Amino acid sequence: MGSNAAAESIAQSEPGWDQLKVGLHVGPLTYEVTRKMVSEFCAAMPFEAGPYLDGSLDAAGIMPPTMLATDYIPLLKGHLHLGWGLMSRHSIRSLKPVRIGDTVTVSGVISDKFEKKGRHYWTLDYSVSNAAGERCLESTITCSVD
């Protein structure tokens, strides 16, 4: 099967816009925030990794608050065929630092879906909690489905 045919097969097996329901809970994703993850994220960004990795911000090193901003992608996998559209809004509220070595859990809920100017949009509210169950980050993202 060619790559286009494989992609079309996957797209047909994933739910579409009509099946996406407001109130749908997605996740959880659970994983450890590693020094390598933080280092690679910082290397791709226009800021120095040093303060995050060398302990100058926290004895154990901390994760940049925006590092998990794309966790909505795996959260929605299997719940919506993401024909990538436009990100129209994304907010992140940092409540507490996530330390390198912390195990985090990311979960969310579809809080809205709407149509505007012929485009379909969804809104996802998701949060990141540490192993102690403390909420560290809250995010809200709205994207179109094309």
HUJONOR-V480489 format. One record per backbone hydrogen bond with DSSP energy under -1.0 kcal/mol. CO is the residue of the C=O (numbers start at 1). NH is the residue of the N-H. Records with the same first field share a line. If there is no record, write none. Layout:
# HUJONOR-V480489
CO->NH / NH
This chain:
# HUJONOR-V480489
2->6
3->7
4->8
5->9
6->10
7->11
8->12
9->13
10->14
15->81
21->24
24->110
26->108
29->106
31->104
33->101
34->38
35->39
36->40
37->41
38->42
39->43
40->44
42->45
49->52 / 53
50->54
51->57
52->62
58->61
61->100
64->67
66->69
68->71
70->73
71->75
72->76
76->79 / 80
81->83
82->84
83->146
86->144
89->142
91->140
93->138
98->63
99->102
102->33
104->31
105->129
106->29
107->127
108->26
109->125
110->23
112->123
114->121
116->119
119->116
120->145
121->114
122->143
123->111 / 112
124->141
125->109
126->139
127->107
128->136 / 137
129->105
130->133
134->130
136->95 / 96
137->128
138->93
139->126
140->91
141->124
142->88 / 89
143->122
